[in-house]
């Protein structure tokens, strides 16, 4: 779909009002306390903001990715836990929306997109991170059911999600033996470990998930048997665009915080924003924010046009998350000792930015993806 200018303006205004009234004011307190904003996600669901890029016939918003990603940026600028959570939820819906049967979509998507539910995406494992095709979780056919056993790791919304897109091995080794399943959050045998103790994003739970003989009907298998890894990679392209938009939102928040501080802080008889070193740092940060946004929007337009997007998604995720790390670090430096204290959000932004360089494929993996598109795989492969 092509963005409608008037509709997009109204949507963005709605998101900004929600962010300023309900999300940003409590972000510091809730992150410090490690509280997940479930009520905020219920509100987002009621407003149709959890299903923006999906079809309206199943409760989605029929919005192009270009608009959806701008919404993610706005939410992440207010609180990364919220922006990231919306991106992960959308990622968890992706396999069903793109590869499920007509009957599966009709049965499950409306509740997933607008029914107040929260999703999780389960690909990584303790021994299968960057090499995701080496996953060990196994699904064995038993009549009209599948029995899934294994452990998933680094799962955003682990322990609180209402549904999970789970990738499991149904065949031999490698990428061709993997199948995707839709697993409900209350399935017997599904249990979450204690949340990981992380550097940042303490309001967003990340946990291992243990599947001990979890049974799901065959009508919860998503796509063809053995095609799950292709489905996973397709979803990751979309997810990387979400991370890029969140990174730009976080960088923008850090830039705004630093700009407000340096214009109000006086040293040597004048605002420190008068000093060239400070002004140049702000100029570089502002340029990085604008360049990152342009890059993720270009990738989004390609996605909306049905063009291949893997290379551009990897570029957007790489550039935007590296930029967020640089901008947030510079924001702390510009604010000096104040930036290092928890009295200001700059230090939290810096800790959160580090995660964006790791999630949805490390930035080293993004470079592998980009270089393969440019010169092909190494000869040893």
C-alpha positions in Angstrom: 0.0 0.0 0.0 1.0 3.6 -0.6 1.0 5.9 2.4 -1.9 8.3 2.6 -0.5 11.7 3.8 -3.5 12.8 5.8 -4.0 9.4 7.4 -0.3 9.1 8.2 -0.3 12.6 9.9 -3.3 11.6 12.0 -1.7 8.3 13.0 1.7 9.9 13.9 -0.1 12.6 16.0 -1.9 9.9 17.9 1.3 8.0 18.6 3.1 11.2 19.7 0.3 12.1 22.1 0.3 8.6 23.6 4.1 8.6 23.9 4.2 12.0 25.6 1.3 11.4 28.0 1.6 7.7 28.9 5.0 6.3 27.9 7.8 8.8 28.4 6.7 10.2 31.8 7.1 6.8 33.5 9.9 5.3 31.5 12.8 6.1 33.9 10.9 4.8 36.9 9.6 1.6 35.3 13.0 0.7 33.7 14.7 1.2 37.1 12.1 -1.1 38.7 12.2 -3.6 35.9 8.5 -3.4 35.2 7.1 -4.4 31.8 4.3 -2.0 30.6 1.7 -4.6 29.9 -1.1 -2.0 30.2 0.6 0.1 27.6 0.6 -2.8 25.2 -3.1 -3.4 25.8 -3.7 0.2 24.9 -1.5 -0.2 21.8 -3.6 -3.2 20.8 -6.9 -1.4 21.3 -5.6 1.4 19.1 -4.6 -1.0 16.4 -0.9 -0.2 16.8 0.2 -3.8 17.2 -0.9 -4.9 13.8 -0.1 -1.9 11.6 1.7 -3.7 8.7 -0.8 -6.5 8.4 -4.1 -6.9 6.4 -7.3 -5.2 7.8 -9.3 -8.4 7.0 -7.6 -10.0 10.0 -7.5 -7.0 12.3 -4.4 -5.3 11.0 -3.9 -1.7 10.0 -3.1 -2.1 6.2 -0.2 0.3 6.7 2.9 0.2 4.6 6.2 -0.6 6.3 7.3 3.0 5.7 4.6 4.2 8.1 4.9 1.3 10.6 8.6 1.9 11.0 8.0 5.6 11.7 5.6 4.6 14.5 8.3 2.3 15.9 10.8 5.2 15.9 8.3 7.4 17.8 7.6 4.7 20.4 11.3 3.9 20.9 12.1 7.6 21.3 9.8 7.6 24.3 10.9 4.2 25.7 12.9 1.5 23.9 11.1 -1.3 25.8 7.9 -0.3 24.1 9.3 0.2 20.6 11.3 -3.0 20.7 8.3 -4.9 22.2 6.1 -3.8 19.3 8.8 -4.8 16.8 9.1 -8.3 18.4 5.4 -8.8 18.6 5.1 -8.0 14.9 8.0 -10.4 14.2 6.1 -13.1 16.1 3.1 -12.5 13.8 5.1 -12.5 10.6 5.3 -16.3 9.9 1.6 -16.8 10.3 0.6 -13.6 8.3 3.0 -14.4 5.4 3.1 -18.2 5.4 0.0 -19.5 7.2 -2.9 -20.9 5.4 -6.1 -18.9 4.8 -7.8 -20.9 7.6 -4.9 -20.4 10.0 -4.8 -16.6 9.4 -8.6 -16.4 9.9 -8.5 -18.4 13.2 -5.5 -16.8 14.9 -4.5 -13.5 13.4 -7.4 -11.3 14.7 -6.6 -12.1 18.3 -2.8 -11.7 17.7 -3.1 -8.4 16.0 -5.9 -6.7 18.0 -7.0 -8.9 20.8 -4.6 -7.7 23.5 -2.2 -10.6 23.1 1.6 -10.4 23.2 3.9 -12.5 21.0 7.5 -13.9 21.2 9.8 -15.1 18.5 11.8 -18.2 19.3 14.7 -19.0 17.1 17.9 -18.6 19.1 19.2 -21.3 21.5 22.0 -21.6 24.1 24.3 -23.1 21.5 22.7 -21.7 18.3 22.9 -17.9 18.1 24.6 -16.5 15.1 24.6 -20.0 13.6 20.8 -20.2 14.0 20.5 -23.1 11.5 22.3 -25.3 14.1 19.3 -25.3 16.4 18.7 -28.5 18.5 15.0 -28.1 19.6 13.2 -31.0 18.0 9.6 -31.6 16.9 8.5 -35.2 16.3 5.3 -36.1 14.5 2.8 -38.1 16.6 -0.3 -38.7 14.6 -2.0 -35.3 14.1 0.2 -33.6 16.6 3.8 -32.6 17.0 5.8 -33.1 20.2 8.4 -30.3 20.7 11.3 -30.6 23.1 14.3 -28.3 23.6 15.4 -24.9 25.0 15.2 -21.5 23.4 17.4 -18.6 24.6 17.3 -14.8 24.6 13.6 -14.7 24.1 12.1 -11.2 24.4 8.8 -11.4 26.3 9.9 -14.9 27.6 7.6 -15.8 30.4 4.9 -13.3 29.6 4.0 -13.9 25.9 0.6 -15.3 25.0 1.9 -17.0 21.8 5.2 -18.0 20.4 6.5 -18.6 16.9 8.9 -21.5 17.5 11.5 -22.9 15.1 12.2 -26.6 15.6 14.1 -29.3 13.8 11.8 -31.9 12.1 14.3 -33.4 9.7 18.1 -33.8 9.3 20.8 -31.3 10.2 21.1 -27.9 8.6 18.7 -25.3 7.4 16.5 -27.6 5.4 15.3 -29.7 8.4 13.6 -26.9 10.3 9.9 -26.2 10.6 7.9 -23.3 12.2 5.1 -23.7 14.7 2.7 -21.5 16.5 2.8 -22.4 20.2 0.3 -21.0 22.7 1.7 -19.4 25.9 -0.2 -21.7 28.2 0.8 -25.0 26.5 1.6 -27.9 28.8 5.3 -28.4 29.1 6.2 -24.8 28.2 8.1 -23.1 31.0 10.2 -19.9 31.2 13.4 -19.6 33.2 14.1 -16.6 35.4 14.6 -13.4 33.3 18.2 -12.7 32.3 20.0 -10.0 34.4 20.9 -7.5 31.6 22.9 -4.3 31.2 19.8 -2.4 30.1 16.2 -2.8 29.0 15.3 -4.1 32.4 11.6 -3.5 31.7 11.7 -5.9 28.8 12.0 -9.5 30.1 14.4 -11.8 28.2 14.4 -15.4 29.2 15.1 -19.0 28.2 12.1 -21.1 27.3 12.0 -24.8 28.0 9.8 -27.0 25.9 9.4 -30.4 27.5 7.2 -32.5 25.3 5.0 -29.6 24.2 2.2 -30.9 22.0 0.7 -28.8 19.2 -1.7 -29.9 16.5 -0.5 -30.1 12.9 -2.8 -27.2 12.1 -0.4 -25.0 14.1 2.5 -25.8 11.8 3.3 -22.7 9.8 4.3 -23.3 6.2 5.6 -26.5 4.7 7.6 -29.0 6.7 11.3 -28.3 6.4 10.8 -24.7 5.1 11.0 -23.1 8.5 14.4 -21.6 8.2 13.4 -19.7 5.0 10.4 -18.4 6.9 12.7 -17.4 9.8 15.0 -15.4 7.5 12.1 -13.7 5.8 10.9 -12.6 9.3 14.3 -11.5 10.3 14.6 -9.1 7.3 11.4 -7.4 8.6 12.6 -7.5 12.2 15.9 -5.9 11.3 14.1 -3.0 9.9 12.2 -2.7 13.1 15.5 -2.6 15.1 16.8 0.1 12.7 13.8 2.3 13.4 14.0 1.7 17.1 17.7 2.6 17.0 17.0 5.9 15.3 14.3 6.7 17.9 16.8 6.0 20.7 19.5 8.1 19.1 17.0 10.9 18.6 16.0 10.8 22.3 19.7 11.0 23.3 20.3 13.9 21.0 17.3 15.8 22.4 18.5 15.2 26.0 22.0 16.3 25.2 20.9 19.4 23.3 18.6 20.5 26.2 21.4 20.0 28.6 24.2 21.9 26.8 22.0 24.9 26.0 21.1 25.2 29.7 24.5 24.4 31.3 26.9 27.4 31.6 30.7 27.2 32.1 33.3 30.0 31.6 30.5 32.5 31.6 28.4 31.2 28.7 26.4 28.2 27.6 28.5 25.2 26.8 26.6 25.0 23.5 28.7 28.0 22.4 31.8 25.9 22.3 32.7 24.5 18.8 33.6 21.0 20.1 30.1 20.7 21.6 28.4 22.1 18.5 30.2 19.8 16.2 29.3 16.8 18.3 25.6 17.8 18.1 25.9 18.3 14.4 27.4 14.8 13.9 24.7 13.3 16.0 21.9 15.0 14.2 23.3 14.0 10.9 23.5 10.3 12.0 19.9 10.4 13.1 18.7 11.8 9.7 20.9 9.4 7.7 19.7 6.5 9.7 16.1 7.4 9.1 16.7 7.9 5.4 18.3 4.4 5.2 15.5 2.5 7.0 12.8 4.4 5.1 14.5 3.5 1.8 14.6 -0.2 2.8 10.9 0.1 3.9 9.9 1.4 0.5 11.7 -1.5 -1.2 9.8 -3.9 1.1 6.5 -2.2 0.3 7.3 -2.5 -3.4 7.9 -6.3 -3.1 11.6 -6.0 -3.9 14.3 -8.1 -2.2 15.2 -6.4 1.0 17.8 -8.6 2.8 20.8 -6.4 1.9 19.1 -3.1 2.7 17.6 -4.5 5.9 21.1 -5.6 7.1 22.5 -2.2 6.1 19.8 -0.3 8.0 20.2 -2.4 11.1 24.0 -2.1 11.0 24.2 1.6 10.4 21.3 2.7 12.7 22.4 0.6 15.7 26.0 1.6 15.4 24.8 5.2 15.1 22.7 4.9 18.2 25.7 3.6 20.1 27.8 6.5 19.0 25.2 9.1 19.6 24.2 7.9 23.1 27.9 7.6 24.1 28.5 11.2 22.9 25.4 12.4 24.8 26.8 11.1 28.0 30.1 12.7 27.3 28.5 16.1 26.5 26.7 16.0 29.8 29.8 15.1 31.7 29.3 13.8 35.2 25.6 14.5 35.0 25.3 12.2 32.0 26.9 9.4 34.0 24.3 9.5 36.7 20.9 7.9 36.8 19.3 11.3 37.5 19.3 11.8 33.7 18.2 9.2 31.1 21.4 9.5 28.9 23.2 6.7 30.7 20.2 4.4 30.3 20.1 5.3 26.6 23.7 4.3 26.2 23.2 1.0 28.0 20.2 0.2 25.8 22.0 1.1 22.6 24.5 -1.7 23.1 21.7 -4.3 22.9 20.6 -3.0 19.5 24.0 -3.9 18.1 23.4 -7.5 19.2 19.7 -8.3 18.8 18.2 -9.7 15.5 21.7 -10.7 14.4 24.9 -9.1 15.6 26.3 -6.3 13.5 29.1 -8.7 12.5 26.5 -11.0 11.0 24.9 -8.0 9.2 28.3 -7.4 7.6 28.4 -11.0 6.5 25.0 -10.6 4.9 25.9 -7.4 3.1 29.2 -8.7 1.8 27.6 -11.9 0.5 25.3 -9.8 -1.6 28.2 -7.8 -2.9 30.8 -10.5 -3.7 29.1 -13.8 -3.0 30.0 -16.4 -0.3 33.6 -17.2 0.5 35.0 -20.0 -1.6 35.3 -22.4 1.4 31.5 -22.4 1.7 
